[in-house]
Amino acid sequence: MSENDLPDNENTEVDFASAMQGVTRITNDRADLRGRPKKLRLADDETTRYKRQMAVTDEEMIVDGLNSEVINLVETEDELIFAAPGVQLKLMKRLKQGHIPWDAGLDLHGYIIDDARTELSSFIRECSLQQLRCVMVIHGKSNSVESQHALMKSYVNDWLRQMPQVIAFTSAQPKDGGTGALYVLLKRAK
C-alpha cells in the first residue's frame, strides 16, 4: 500500500506492523533441496543417440545463419539457376539474359570459405537494407582438372539458397563472367 492509495483525511504514516497484518511467518529457514527424484530414462536406442549427435553437430554447422557444409557439389562449367516459389518465368528469363541491371557486386576471389561466407552474408544483408533489386556475386571458376568440383561455387550456390533475402539467381552472361559469376535477385522491401 503506498501513500497515494490512502485517503487524504487519514494519517499518511503507516507502521510496519499494520502493513504486515494477516501475513504468516515462515517457520522453516532452510530451502528444501530434496525434491522428488525423477525417473531417469537411459538412452540406449539408436534414435536417441542419433538425435543427440545431430544436436551437437548442428551447432557447429550453422554460422551466421548459413550452413558450413556444402550440400550440393557443382562442377566448374555447370550453370546455376534457382528461383523461390512464386518467381515468374518471365522475370527469370530477363535475369538469365542479363536484362536486369545489377546495382552492386561482390568478388570472392582469394577468400577462404569461412571469410567468403561472412562477406557474402554481410553483402546480401546490406544490399537488401539499401533496397537494391539485383546484385552480382563473382565466385570464380575452379582452376582444377575437368570434372572436378568447384568448391567456392558450390558453397555460394548453397548459401544463396538459404538466405531469405534471395528470391532467385542464375549464372551470368559470358560478358559478366559466365559460369564464374551469378546475377542475384533480391526480395523487394514491403
VOVO-946380 format. One record per residue (C-alpha): residue number from 1; residue in three letters; x, y, z. Coordinates in steps of 0.2 Angstrom, whole numbers. Layout:
N
[NUM,"ALA",[X,Y,Z]]
...
This chain:
190
[1,"MET",[0,0,0]]
[2,"SER",[8,17,-5]]
[3,"GLU",[5,34,2]]
[4,"ASN",[-5,38,-14]]
[5,"ASP",[-18,25,-10]]
[6,"LEU",[-23,32,7]]
[7,"PRO",[-37,45,8]]
[8,"ASP",[-32,62,12]]
[9,"ASN",[-40,63,29]]
[10,"GLU",[-31,48,36]]
[11,"ASN",[-13,48,44]]
[12,"THR",[0,45,29]]
[13,"GLU",[12,37,41]]
[14,"VAL",[10,18,40]]
[15,"ASP",[19,7,53]]
[16,"PHE",[27,-9,48]]
[17,"ALA",[16,-20,60]]
[18,"SER",[0,-14,52]]
[19,"ALA",[7,-16,34]]
[20,"MET",[11,-35,38]]
[21,"GLN",[-6,-38,46]]
[22,"GLY",[-13,-55,40]]
[23,"VAL",[4,-62,35]]
[24,"THR",[10,-78,42]]
[25,"ARG",[28,-81,47]]
[26,"ILE",[38,-95,39]]
[27,"THR",[44,-107,52]]
[28,"ASN",[57,-115,41]]
[29,"ASP",[73,-105,37]]
[30,"ARG",[81,-118,25]]
[31,"ALA",[77,-122,7]]
[32,"ASP",[71,-140,4]]
[33,"LEU",[84,-147,-8]]
[34,"ARG",[77,-165,-8]]
[35,"GLY",[64,-163,-21]]
[36,"ARG",[56,-178,-29]]
[37,"PRO",[69,-189,-39]]
[38,"LYS",[64,-190,-57]]
[39,"LYS",[65,-207,-66]]
[40,"LEU",[80,-207,-77]]
[41,"ARG",[77,-214,-94]]
[42,"LEU",[93,-222,-102]]
[43,"ALA",[96,-218,-120]]
[44,"ASP",[101,-235,-127]]
[45,"ASP",[91,-234,-143]]
[46,"GLU",[99,-228,-159]]
[47,"THR",[86,-214,-162]]
[48,"THR",[90,-205,-146]]
[49,"ARG",[109,-207,-149]]
[50,"TYR",[107,-200,-167]]
[51,"LYS",[96,-185,-161]]
[52,"ARG",[109,-181,-148]]
[53,"GLN",[123,-182,-160]]
[54,"MET",[114,-171,-173]]
[55,"ALA",[110,-158,-160]]
[56,"VAL",[129,-156,-156]]
[57,"THR",[134,-156,-174]]
[58,"ASP",[120,-144,-179]]
[59,"GLU",[128,-131,-168]]
[60,"GLU",[144,-132,-177]]
[61,"MET",[137,-132,-195]]
[62,"ILE",[127,-116,-194]]
[63,"VAL",[137,-100,-194]]
[64,"ASP",[129,-83,-197]]
[65,"GLY",[113,-92,-202]]
[66,"LEU",[122,-102,-216]]
[67,"ASN",[126,-120,-216]]
[68,"SER",[145,-123,-216]]
[69,"GLU",[145,-139,-225]]
[70,"VAL",[142,-139,-244]]
[71,"ILE",[126,-149,-248]]
[72,"ASN",[127,-150,-267]]
[73,"LEU",[144,-150,-276]]
[74,"VAL",[144,-142,-293]]
[75,"GLU",[157,-143,-307]]
[76,"THR",[166,-128,-314]]
[77,"GLU",[156,-126,-330]]
[78,"ASP",[139,-130,-323]]
[79,"GLU",[126,-117,-325]]
[80,"LEU",[117,-112,-309]]
[81,"ILE",[99,-107,-308]]
[82,"PHE",[87,-105,-293]]
[83,"ALA",[70,-97,-291]]
[84,"ALA",[60,-97,-275]]
[85,"PRO",[42,-102,-276]]
[86,"GLY",[31,-88,-284]]
[87,"VAL",[45,-80,-295]]
[88,"GLN",[38,-78,-313]]
[89,"LEU",[46,-87,-328]]
[90,"LYS",[47,-70,-337]]
[91,"LEU",[57,-62,-323]]
[92,"MET",[69,-77,-323]]
[93,"LYS",[72,-76,-342]]
[94,"ARG",[76,-57,-340]]
[95,"LEU",[88,-61,-326]]
[96,"LYS",[96,-75,-335]]
[97,"GLN",[99,-65,-351]]
[98,"GLY",[107,-51,-341]]
[99,"HIS",[92,-38,-344]]
[100,"ILE",[90,-33,-326]]
[101,"PRO",[104,-21,-322]]
[102,"TRP",[114,-26,-306]]
[103,"ASP",[117,-12,-294]]
[104,"ALA",[132,-19,-284]]
[105,"GLY",[144,-33,-285]]
[106,"LEU",[155,-44,-273]]
[107,"ASP",[171,-53,-279]]
[108,"LEU",[175,-68,-269]]
[109,"HIS",[192,-72,-277]]
[110,"GLY",[205,-76,-265]]
[111,"TYR",[194,-78,-250]]
[112,"ILE",[194,-94,-239]]
[113,"ILE",[177,-102,-236]]
[114,"ASP",[174,-95,-219]]
[115,"ASP",[178,-77,-224]]
[116,"ALA",[168,-79,-240]]
[117,"ARG",[153,-85,-230]]
[118,"THR",[154,-69,-219]]
[119,"GLU",[157,-57,-233]]
[120,"LEU",[143,-64,-244]]
[121,"SER",[131,-64,-229]]
[122,"SER",[135,-46,-225]]
[123,"PHE",[134,-41,-243]]
[124,"ILE",[117,-48,-246]]
[125,"ARG",[111,-41,-230]]
[126,"GLU",[117,-23,-234]]
[127,"CYS",[111,-24,-252]]
[128,"SER",[94,-29,-245]]
[129,"LEU",[94,-15,-232]]
[130,"GLN",[98,-2,-246]]
[131,"GLN",[83,-10,-256]]
[132,"LEU",[94,-15,-271]]
[133,"ARG",[85,-26,-283]]
[134,"CYS",[99,-36,-292]]
[135,"VAL",[117,-39,-287]]
[136,"MET",[131,-49,-295]]
[137,"VAL",[142,-61,-285]]
[138,"ILE",[158,-67,-293]]
[139,"HIS",[163,-84,-286]]
[140,"GLY",[176,-88,-299]]
[141,"LYS",[180,-104,-308]]
[142,"SER",[190,-118,-301]]
[143,"ASN",[207,-119,-308]]
[144,"SER",[206,-138,-307]]
[145,"VAL",[206,-153,-318]]
[146,"GLU",[190,-155,-328]]
[147,"SER",[176,-165,-319]]
[148,"GLN",[182,-159,-303]]
[149,"HIS",[171,-149,-291]]
[150,"ALA",[172,-130,-289]]
[151,"LEU",[171,-128,-270]]
[152,"MET",[168,-109,-269]]
[153,"LYS",[155,-110,-282]]
[154,"SER",[146,-125,-273]]
[155,"TYR",[146,-116,-256]]
[156,"VAL",[139,-100,-264]]
[157,"ASN",[126,-110,-273]]
[158,"ASP",[120,-117,-256]]
[159,"TRP",[122,-101,-246]]
[160,"LEU",[112,-91,-258]]
[161,"ARG",[98,-103,-257]]
[162,"GLN",[97,-102,-238]]
[163,"MET",[96,-83,-237]]
[164,"PRO",[78,-76,-235]]
[165,"GLN",[83,-60,-245]]
[166,"VAL",[87,-70,-261]]
[167,"ILE",[72,-75,-272]]
[168,"ALA",[82,-80,-287]]
[169,"PHE",[99,-82,-295]]
[170,"THR",[107,-88,-311]]
[171,"SER",[124,-89,-319]]
[172,"ALA",[129,-73,-328]]
[173,"GLN",[131,-69,-346]]
[174,"PRO",[149,-73,-353]]
[175,"LYS",[152,-54,-354]]
[176,"ASP",[149,-53,-335]]
[177,"GLY",[159,-69,-330]]
[178,"GLY",[148,-83,-337]]
[179,"THR",[148,-98,-325]]
[180,"GLY",[160,-89,-313]]
[181,"ALA",[148,-77,-308]]
[182,"LEU",[129,-75,-303]]
[183,"TYR",[115,-62,-305]]
[184,"VAL",[106,-62,-289]]
[185,"LEU",[88,-56,-287]]
[186,"LEU",[84,-49,-270]]
[187,"LYS",[67,-48,-262]]
[188,"ARG",[58,-31,-264]]
[189,"ALA",[55,-22,-247]]
[190,"LYS",[37,-20,-242]]
